[in-house]
Amino acid sequence: MELQWPLILFTTFVAWSAGLFGAQGAAALAGEGRRAQMPALIGSAALLAVGGIAVFFHLEHWERIFNGFGNPTSGITQELACIVVVGVLMVVAFVMLRRGAGDGAAAGAANGEAGRAAGDDGAPALPKWLAALMIAAAALLVLVTGHSYMMAARPAWDSPLGPLTLLGAACAAGPLTFAVIEAARGEAAGRAIALFSLIGPIANLAASVAYLAFMEMASASYTDVGFYYDPTHPTAGMVDVAALSPFAGESVAMVAVAVVAAAVPVAAALVGRKTGNWKAWGAAGALGAVVGAVALRMAFYSAGASVYLFY
């Protein structure tokens, strides 16, 4: 199958956006990273917008996209619903951060240095209930996006490991990106973000390796595919048995890049925790997570193209 770049970018940027949004919620629950909340929120919204724009390039007639929203069981409808929920929560968080910033500045002006210290230089805090909803909505958005690609007709895709790899990418890129924003805002990464910046990449690496192994095993289970012929090319087989392995030829490079790039955030998180230099190592880890997610999706399309069932 031809690589569907609009969908690859859509799923990757949605996962990155949701991961950053969820990391904001985790930091808010832990009472950390107040100064990073607004920049992270803007970054998360921008990433979601980039993913949304990218998906339109997949459609030849994007104006007909609304025809699919009449079916609540379709993947595109469920993705839209989750995106709307996340968008609403982003607006609520923005309003609360702006309102909290005004209250914090007023408290600082009224109480002097003590007030500014207590208010974290006017930086607002999100309420716990909103932080919990942010985490839940972000996770649901990623899982629903990944679930859209689980198809019984494509055994190499039909596994819960697919959505879990997308969630793993979110859990790797999100906290690491938030740690970079904290460092850029002059804050040290809090204990919660530092911990999630390590746990997320480890989970992402495990899920990525497991899914790649599953796709290879799925292809091995369907190597006996019958030939059928195109009437206009009666001597050319429609199925090339030699190409049935999804990880043959150039696909090996995709798999190697996916695994190596998924391992980079783990190493970056370990070094970041040891040195405290999250600005450099957090950025390296987040970039590795994004590159790994893209490479994994490239292998994903390669595997799905070569292994399929007819009904």
Secondary structure, DSSP 8 states (H G I E B T S, - for coil): ----HHHHHHHHHHHHHHHHHHHHHHHHHHT--TTTHHHHHHHHHHHHHHHHHHHHTT-TTGGGGGGGGG-TTSHHHHHHHHHHHHHHHHHHHHHHHHHHHHHHHHHHHHHHHHHHHHTTTT-----HHHHHHHHHHHHHHHHHHHHTT--TT-TTT-STHHHHHHHHHHHHHHHHHHHHHHHHTT----HHHHHHHHHHHHHHHHHHHHHHHHHHHHHHTT------EETTEEEEES--GGG-STTSTTHHHHHHHHHHHHHHHHHHHHHHHHH--HHHHHHHHHHHHHHHHHHHHHHHHHHHHH-----
